[in-house]
Amino acid sequence: MADLITVDDPDDPRLSDYIGLTDVELRRRREPAEGLFIAEGEKVIRRARHAGYEMRSMLLSAKWVDVMRDVIDEVPAPVYAVAPELAERVTGYHVHRGALASMQRKPLPASGELLTTARRVVVMESVNDHTNIGAIFRSAAALGMDAVLLSPDCADPLYRRSVKVSMGAVFSVPYARLEAWPKTLETAREAGFRLLALTPDPKATSIDVAAPHRLERVALMLGAEGEGLSTKALMAADEWVRIPMAHGVDSLNVGAAAAVAFYAVATGRPES
């Protein structure tokens, strides 16, 4: 059972995991180095625990103590009860969900390990917007993608914003970071995956025609918002695919495009 500790000093060193949560650069450097990430909100905290992440501590405003009582009773980590004003001074923003937890990261699996059992894989290149990362993971989980591979410069899926937007789906889909980019894509090809690069280029094959749901193993490649996949990544693909557009629209936000493409890859459409 956790200890419920009332804290009224924003400089209390026991709250150090929660300092400056809006400082992206600070958190980007600190969290992976210290092996932690922040889960925000009751559902996300519960999903992180269900996924097997160890809790370091929890920060709660008073009205959330009863809501989280079962968690408090189950975990050995300390639980800090604070006033909303103090939580805002520590974190840098109004914690309207009232519940934060500092969780311990797990070692990432090797990409080859994920490819052994997966059939439908997402490959992201240079997707460095945390909102897009979270949205893509949520769609990947909902639409049946098996794993995610990230280029070295992709944003952290366990950054607070990514976790929040994904509603904890980042805990449901295993992911790994690739090292030499895009050379390590060859690992997927050797494992029997066909590499499909999603691009609005008119020379690309319509995703309906490509029929990725009929392929045995598919790795769908997604690029960053605006720039899309790099030339090197496009050249490394087996085929370029596009989502057909109407009304003169040339492309979708990468999060929306990912959801459409995941449906085509993992589920497909019924036979006519």
C-alpha positions as a printed Julia matrix, in Angstrom:
272×3 Matrix{Float64}:
   0.0     0.0     0.0
   1.29    3.45   -0.94
   1.78    6.24    1.56
  -0.46    9.28    1.02
   1.77   12.29    1.67
   0.48   15.86    1.76
   2.96   18.32    0.23
   2.62   22.11    0.4
   6.05   23.22   -0.81
   6.54   23.45   -4.61
  10.3    23.12   -4.1
   9.98   19.81   -2.25
  12.59   17.55   -3.92
  10.17   14.63   -3.81
   8.21   16.34   -6.59
  11.22   16.59   -8.9
   9.81   14.15  -11.47
   6.98   16.62  -12.16
   8.95   19.86  -12.51
   8.55   21.83  -15.74
   6.29   19.45  -17.67
   5.65   22.13  -20.31
   9.37   22.57  -21.02
   9.64   20.24  -24.02
  13.41   20.45  -24.41
  14.01   19.84  -20.71
  11.68   16.85  -20.61
  12.98   15.47  -23.9
  16.5    15.37  -22.47
  15.63   14.35  -18.96
  12.98   11.67  -19.21
  14.78    9.06  -21.35
  18.04    9.7   -19.49
  16.39    9.09  -16.12
  14.22    6.26  -17.39
  10.87    7.87  -16.58
   7.78    9.18  -18.3
   4.64   10.96  -17.11
   1.15    9.48  -17.39
  -1.68   12.02  -17.12
  -5.27   11.26  -16.22
  -7.0     8.32  -14.57
  -7.46    6.19  -17.71
  -3.9     6.66  -18.91
  -2.44    5.87  -15.48
  -4.51    2.7   -15.26
  -3.53    1.65  -18.78
   0.14    2.19  -18.03
  -0.12   -0.03  -14.96
  -2.09   -2.64  -16.89
   0.71   -2.66  -19.49
   3.2    -3.49  -16.76
   4.94   -0.17  -16.23
   6.21    0.33  -12.69
   5.01    3.44  -10.87
   7.64    5.72   -9.28
   5.13    8.07   -7.64
   1.75    9.72   -8.13
   0.72   13.37   -7.82
  -2.96   13.93   -7.02
  -5.23   16.84   -6.2
  -7.56   16.14   -3.29
 -10.69   15.29   -5.29
  -8.83   12.53   -7.14
  -7.7    10.65   -4.05
 -10.97    8.72   -3.74
 -11.12    8.05   -7.49
  -7.63    6.55   -7.44
  -8.03    4.84   -4.06
  -7.72    1.32   -5.48
  -4.45    2.25   -7.18
  -3.16    3.94   -4.03
  -3.94    0.78   -2.08
  -2.21   -1.48   -4.62
   1.07    0.28   -5.37
   4.06    0.7    -3.06
   5.12    4.02   -4.63
   4.52    7.26   -2.7
   1.43    9.32   -3.52
   1.69   13.08   -3.11
  -1.53   14.97   -2.38
  -1.28   18.62   -3.41
  -3.51   21.62   -3.95
  -4.29   22.41   -7.62
  -2.41   25.7    -7.32
   0.72   23.94   -6.11
   0.47   21.35   -8.91
   0.34   24.2   -11.41
   3.42   25.88   -9.9
   5.38   22.62  -10.07
   4.31   21.4   -13.52
   3.9    24.75  -15.28
   0.27   24.28  -16.31
  -3.2    23.73  -14.89
  -3.48   20.0   -14.33
  -7.19   19.83  -15.08
  -7.27   16.03  -15.0
  -5.95   16.21  -11.45
  -3.88   13.04  -11.57
  -0.29   12.51  -12.7
   1.99    9.53  -12.29
   5.7     9.16  -12.86
   6.3     5.76  -14.45
   9.45    3.73  -15.05
  10.33    3.05  -18.69
  11.01   -0.45  -19.98
  13.95   -1.34  -22.25
  12.9    -1.14  -25.9
  12.92   -4.36  -27.9
  15.16   -4.73  -30.94
  13.44   -4.17  -34.28
  14.28   -7.69  -35.38
  12.47   -9.07  -32.35
   9.27   -7.24  -33.29
   9.47   -8.27  -36.93
   9.59  -11.94  -36.02
   5.92  -12.1   -35.05
   4.37   -9.01  -36.69
   2.51   -8.94  -40.01
   1.38   -5.3   -40.2
   4.03   -2.75  -39.24
   4.1     1.07  -39.15
   7.39    2.77  -40.03
   7.69    6.46  -39.14
  10.37    8.79  -40.45
  11.08   12.13  -38.74
   7.62   12.41  -37.19
   8.61   14.83  -34.45
   5.25   16.3   -33.47
   4.09   14.66  -30.24
   0.42   15.11  -31.1
   0.87   13.28  -34.39
   2.85   10.51  -32.71
   0.03   10.0   -30.2
  -2.68   10.07  -32.88
  -0.82    7.57  -35.05
  -0.31    5.16  -32.16
  -3.98    5.4   -31.23
  -5.04    4.55  -34.78
  -2.44    1.79  -35.01
  -3.83    0.16  -31.88
  -7.47    0.6   -32.88
  -7.03   -0.68  -36.44
  -4.9    -3.71  -35.75
  -1.33   -2.76  -36.63
   1.13   -5.05  -34.88
   4.2    -2.89  -34.26
   5.82    0.49  -34.89
   9.36    1.19  -36.05
  10.74    4.71  -35.54
  13.57    6.46  -37.36
  16.23    7.84  -34.99
  14.81   11.39  -35.14
  11.17   10.59  -34.38
   9.63   12.11  -31.27
   9.33   10.13  -28.05
   6.06    8.12  -27.9
   6.23    8.25  -24.09
   6.38   12.05  -23.9
   3.38   13.27  -21.88
   1.58   14.84  -24.86
   1.99   11.73  -27.02
   0.71    9.46  -24.25
  -2.24   11.78  -23.56
  -3.31   12.1   -27.21
  -3.03    8.35  -27.71
  -5.18    7.75  -24.59
  -2.56    5.24  -23.51
  -2.5     3.36  -26.84
   1.29    3.83  -26.89
   1.31    1.09  -24.25
  -0.64   -1.31  -26.49
   1.51   -1.35  -29.64
   5.13   -2.47  -29.25
   7.72   -0.2   -30.86
  11.44   -0.03  -31.53
  13.91    2.53  -32.84
  15.86    1.86  -35.98
  19.51    2.88  -36.02
  21.06    3.51  -39.44
  18.3     5.17  -41.47
  17.05    4.12  -43.95
  19.56    1.26  -44.25
  17.97   -0.71  -41.42
  14.73   -0.93  -43.42
  16.46   -3.78  -45.18
  15.87   -5.79  -42.0
  12.13   -5.59  -42.63
  12.52   -6.62  -46.24
  14.66   -9.58  -45.23
  11.92  -10.59  -42.8
   9.47  -10.8   -45.71
   7.82   -7.38  -45.48
   6.83   -5.38  -48.52
   7.71   -1.72  -47.89
   4.91    0.62  -48.93
   5.67    4.36  -48.84
   2.6     6.54  -48.27
   2.87    9.68  -50.39
   0.48   12.07  -52.18
   2.7    11.9   -55.29
   0.42   11.37  -58.34
   2.83    8.71  -59.61
   2.0     6.54  -56.6
  -0.41    3.63  -56.88
  -3.84    4.08  -55.32
  -3.87    2.19  -52.04
  -7.07    0.46  -53.19
  -5.26   -0.91  -56.23
  -2.19   -1.89  -54.2
  -4.55   -3.88  -51.9
  -2.09   -4.15  -49.01
  -4.57   -6.2   -46.94
  -3.96   -9.08  -49.35
  -0.21   -9.1   -48.76
   1.31  -11.51  -46.27
   3.51   -8.91  -44.56
   3.34   -5.12  -44.96
   5.45   -2.27  -43.58
   3.68    1.06  -44.17
   6.05    4.04  -44.22
   4.87    7.47  -43.0
   6.74   10.77  -43.16
   6.57   13.97  -41.16
   3.81   16.53  -41.5
   4.45   18.76  -44.51
   7.74   17.31  -45.75
   6.57   13.72  -46.05
   9.02   10.9   -46.58
  12.55   11.83  -47.59
  13.93   10.95  -51.01
  16.12    8.28  -49.41
  13.15    6.7   -47.7
  11.08    6.77  -50.88
  13.91    5.13  -52.79
  14.14    2.41  -50.14
  10.46    1.46  -50.56
   9.18   -1.37  -52.72
   6.16    0.63  -53.85
   4.65    4.1   -53.44
   0.98    4.23  -52.46
  -1.45    7.12  -52.1
  -4.91    7.75  -50.71
  -7.26    8.93  -53.5
  -8.44   12.51  -52.88
 -11.52   14.46  -53.97
 -12.57   18.11  -54.25
  -9.06   19.28  -55.08
  -7.61   18.3   -51.69
  -4.0    17.25  -52.2
  -3.24   15.54  -48.87
  -4.36   14.81  -45.31
  -2.8    15.49  -41.95
  -0.41   12.62  -41.27
  -2.53   11.42  -38.35
  -5.68   11.27  -40.49
  -3.82    9.72  -43.42
  -2.37    7.08  -41.12
  -5.83    6.03  -39.91
  -7.14    5.64  -43.46
  -4.05    3.72  -44.55
  -4.08    1.46  -41.49
  -7.63    0.42  -42.31
  -6.56   -0.46  -45.84
  -3.5    -2.35  -44.6
  -4.91   -4.23  -41.63
  -8.55   -4.68  -42.51
  -9.22   -3.78  -46.1
 -12.7    -3.49  -47.56
 -15.3    -6.2   -48.05
 -15.4    -8.04  -51.37
 -17.9    -6.47  -53.76
